Amino acid sequence: LVSVVLGEGLLEIGHSTFKECTALTSVAIPDTVTNITQSAFIDCKSLASVRFGSGLRTIGEWAFENCALGSIEIPNNVTNIARWAFNKCSSVTNIVIGSGLSPVPADVFPLDAPVDTLTVNGSGETVIAKSAFATSRIRHLVLNGVASLPCDYYWYGAFRACENLVSVVLGEGLLEIGHSTF
């Protein structure tokens, strides 16, 4: 399977629907899809481009694990992303997270990818979870509308041990920077 057209009216992409479709290179998720379930595109090793529709609310565990995505753009309407949704996507160079996701959870995005820029466009109340991006290879970080970067003594901070980090922009509205955040 090299290409697929998903029609309007589709509501959900089910468990392992496109699992191991190794020749699939791109997909556009229709605006009517609200849920991409567990492992929907797992091991689609050539999948380099995904456009998420405006109706998407949830992305399940391992949904895009081990894909060749170069960029991940989470629209504002997405409110839940399960753990490991983008695990092992080692080609990612750009991540943009919209305002609907709070907290921005840990263990969602690839830590081993050479991410040039991570941008979080929060709602003003957005929280980034403890250890969400700890030890990742992010080079540039832009946080807009993020209220809190919490941490305690038992967890890594959100960006702790990001050895490649060269620039950080902390936008207006940030109220808390926790212990060991960077």
Buried (B, 14 or more C-beta within 10 A) or exposed (E): EEEEEBEEEBEBBEBBBBBBBEEBEEBEBBBBBBBBBBBBBBBBBEBBEBEBBEBBBBBBBBBBBBBBBEBBBBBEBBEEBBEBBBBBBBEBBBBBBBBBBBBBBBBBBBBEBBBBBBBBBBBBEBBBBBBBBBEBBBBBBBBBBBBBBBBEEEBBBBBBBBEEBEEBEEBEBBEEBBBBBB
